[in-house]
Amino acid sequence: MTKRIALAKGGLYQAMARLGAEVTKAAADAGLDSRLIELVKIRASQINGCAFCLDMHAEAAIAAGESPRRLYVLEGWRETELFSEQERAALAYTEAMTVISEHKDVPEDVYAEAARVFTDDQHRALAWSIVTINSWNRLMVTSHAPLPERAA
């Protein structure tokens, strides 16, 4: 296997990190719960198969007070009553934006539900959160970023 270069370094990485920080601030300023944003990041990372981001955001979600049980069933969120109306809309929107090549658009019902349950500022911050995690996933998967060392 070809040795992969680390894409998570240098000036472009720093610019991406600054964008991520701005998006996180916009989400907080819009009143979005950090646990909701972590669920979005985890769901996109599940779809994209990004172990690095799954590890990072599951840990962040738990640190923010997220229930491990909800993380265990996140991939099957539609089958449970564990997620709020807002979380369900955010997860559907995340899935639609993450697999946008399948539909060539975000389905109207998914978009309309997000528009119904989020303010314009929240909706905007949510969309940017989805865009940035998908970008991070692509960088980390492509470079085969190793998981950080931590106790099992």
C-alpha positions as CSV (number, residue, x, y, z in Angstrom):
1,M,0.0,0.0,0.0
2,T,1.3,3.5,-0.9
3,K,2.3,5.5,2.1
4,R,-0.2,8.4,2.5
5,I,0.9,11.9,3.3
6,A,-0.6,13.7,6.2
7,L,-3.0,16.2,4.8
8,A,-3.7,17.6,8.3
9,K,-0.8,20.0,8.4
10,G,0.4,23.2,6.9
11,G,-1.3,26.5,5.9
12,L,-4.3,25.0,4.2
13,Y,-5.0,22.8,7.3
14,Q,-4.8,25.9,9.5
15,A,-7.3,27.7,7.2
16,M,-9.6,24.7,7.4
17,A,-9.3,24.6,11.2
18,R,-10.1,28.4,11.3
19,L,-13.2,27.7,9.2
20,G,-14.2,24.9,11.5
21,A,-13.9,27.2,14.5
22,E,-16.0,29.9,12.8
23,V,-18.7,27.3,12.0
24,T,-18.7,26.1,15.6
25,K,-19.0,29.7,16.8
26,A,-21.9,30.4,14.3
27,A,-23.7,27.3,15.5
28,A,-23.4,28.3,19.2
29,D,-24.3,31.9,18.4
30,A,-27.4,30.6,16.6
31,G,-28.4,28.6,19.7
32,L,-27.7,25.1,18.4
33,D,-26.9,22.6,21.1
34,S,-23.3,21.3,20.8
35,R,-24.6,17.8,21.2
36,L,-26.8,18.2,18.1
37,I,-23.8,19.4,16.1
38,E,-21.8,16.4,17.4
39,L,-24.5,14.0,16.3
40,V,-24.4,15.6,12.9
41,K,-20.7,15.2,12.7
42,I,-20.9,11.5,13.8
43,R,-23.6,10.7,11.4
44,A,-21.8,12.1,8.4
45,S,-18.6,10.4,9.6
46,Q,-20.5,7.1,9.8
47,I,-21.7,7.5,6.2
48,N,-18.2,8.4,5.0
49,G,-16.5,5.7,7.0
50,C,-14.1,8.1,8.8
51,A,-12.8,6.4,11.9
52,F,-10.7,9.4,12.9
53,C,-13.7,11.7,12.9
54,L,-15.9,9.1,14.5
55,D,-13.5,8.7,17.4
56,M,-13.0,12.4,17.8
57,H,-16.7,13.4,17.7
58,A,-18.0,10.5,19.8
59,E,-15.6,11.5,22.5
60,A,-16.6,15.1,22.2
61,A,-20.3,14.2,22.3
62,I,-19.9,12.2,25.5
63,A,-17.9,15.0,27.0
64,A,-20.8,17.4,26.1
65,G,-23.2,15.1,28.0
66,E,-24.5,12.9,25.1
67,S,-25.8,9.5,26.1
68,P,-23.7,6.6,24.9
69,R,-27.0,4.7,24.2
70,R,-28.0,7.3,21.6
71,L,-24.6,7.0,20.0
72,Y,-24.9,3.2,19.8
73,V,-28.2,3.5,17.8
74,L,-27.4,6.7,15.9
75,E,-27.1,4.9,12.5
76,G,-30.7,3.6,13.1
77,W,-32.1,6.9,14.4
78,R,-35.3,6.6,12.4
79,E,-36.2,3.4,14.3
80,T,-36.1,4.9,17.7
81,E,-37.9,7.6,19.7
82,L,-34.6,8.7,21.3
83,F,-34.1,11.8,19.1
84,S,-36.0,15.1,19.2
85,E,-37.8,16.6,16.3
86,Q,-34.9,19.0,15.7
87,E,-32.3,16.2,15.9
88,R,-34.3,14.1,13.5
89,A,-34.5,17.0,11.0
90,A,-30.8,17.6,11.4
91,L,-29.9,14.0,10.9
92,A,-32.1,13.7,7.8
93,Y,-30.5,16.9,6.4
94,T,-27.0,15.6,7.2
95,E,-27.7,12.3,5.3
96,A,-29.1,14.2,2.3
97,M,-26.2,16.6,2.1
98,T,-23.6,13.9,2.7
99,V,-25.0,11.7,-0.1
100,I,-26.0,14.6,-2.4
101,S,-24.6,12.8,-5.4
102,E,-27.4,10.2,-5.1
103,H,-30.2,12.7,-5.6
104,K,-28.4,15.7,-7.1
105,D,-30.3,17.8,-4.6
106,V,-31.5,17.8,-1.0
107,P,-35.0,16.3,-1.2
108,E,-37.8,18.9,-0.8
109,D,-39.3,17.3,2.2
110,V,-36.0,17.1,4.0
111,Y,-35.2,20.7,3.3
112,A,-38.7,21.9,4.2
113,E,-38.5,20.1,7.6
114,A,-35.1,21.7,8.4
115,A,-36.6,25.1,7.4
116,R,-39.6,24.5,9.7
117,V,-37.7,23.5,12.8
118,F,-34.7,25.8,12.6
119,T,-34.3,29.5,12.4
120,D,-32.6,30.8,9.3
121,D,-29.3,31.4,11.3
122,Q,-29.6,27.8,12.8
123,H,-30.3,26.3,9.4
124,R,-27.3,28.2,7.9
125,A,-25.0,27.1,10.7
126,L,-26.3,23.5,10.5
127,A,-25.6,23.4,6.7
128,W,-22.1,24.8,7.2
129,S,-21.5,22.2,10.0
130,I,-22.4,19.4,7.5
131,V,-20.2,20.9,4.8
132,T,-17.2,21.2,7.1
133,I,-17.5,17.7,8.6
134,N,-17.8,16.2,5.1
135,S,-14.6,18.1,4.1
136,W,-12.8,16.8,7.2
137,N,-13.9,13.3,6.5
138,R,-12.5,13.4,3.0
139,L,-9.2,14.7,4.2
140,M,-8.9,12.1,7.0
141,V,-10.0,9.1,5.0
142,T,-7.8,10.0,2.0
143,S,-4.7,10.4,4.3
144,H,-5.6,7.3,6.4
145,A,-5.2,9.5,9.5
146,P,-4.3,7.3,12.5
147,L,-6.4,7.4,15.6
148,P,-4.9,9.4,18.5
149,E,-3.4,7.4,21.4
150,R,-5.8,7.1,24.4
151,A,-6.9,4.6,26.9
152,A,-9.2,2.0,25.5
